[in-house]
């Protein structure tokens, strides 16, 4: 418990909202509604832009998820305005250098799960892939785990506890057949 406090007013940017926060060391890394990445000290202040280097034109960067340590995060990259390439992937971002290394194609919203897996969404399914943190590399083939999940590209469609429990938002077969996203038909599912 304790008293909540506003960490920033966001006065330096005209934004509707911040989203997808993740702790990275003593800082908070989050996405804005224009898909910029910002870093904010936990003590408060003004958010600082996190530069992401790209040789592939304009990419949007979102859904940050911290890895152990204070300098690495998984991010989702996708086509930005005016970028003719078809990109939707998970990249490993080194925060100090701004270098984003592509890891998983056709994927969004990744989370690292100790001792060495990355969970991610592809279409309406959750997938897992072994990940070697010391070498920062994929260590095996990806495997489909769960189908019929919400994948609406806003993030926060699933969460994993420190004990390895999973909760996610499912989609009924009726919604999938109708190709609609009726929120009232979504239901949380808990996996122990």
C-alpha positions, 0 to 999 in steps of 0.5 A: 500500500501507500499513497499513489502519486503522479510521476509526470504530467506529460506536459512536454508532449501532447498525448492522449495517454501512456500505455504498456508500462514495464519496470526496467531497473529503477525506471519505467519504460512505456509506449505513448499513443503515437508509438514512441518509447519513453523512459521515466525515473521512478522518482518522477520528472519528465519522460525521456525519449528512447531512441531506436536505431533502424536502417529499414525506414520508419518503424513504430516501436511499442509493447516494451517488456523488460529483460533481467538486468537494466539495459534490455527490453523486448519491443514490438516493431511494425511498419511506420508511416511511409514504410513500404516494407511489411514488418511486424516482429519482436526485437531486442532493444539495448537501451544504452545504444538504441540498437534493436536486433530483430528476433521473431518475425510475424509476432507482437507483445512479447514477454520473457519468462525465466528461466529462458523463454519468450512468450508472444502473440501471433494472430490469435495464438500465444507462442513460446520460443526458447531464449538464451539470455547470455547470448541474447539469441533464440535457442530453438523452434517456436511452439504454439501454446494457446489459440483463440486469444484476444490480439487487438494490438493494444497490449495487456492481453495476457500476464504472467505471475512470478510463479509462472501462472498465466491469465489471458483474454480468450475469444469465443469461436462465435466472435472468430467466425463473425470476424468481429471483436465484441468485447462482451464475448471476451473472457479471462482465462487463468492457467496455473 
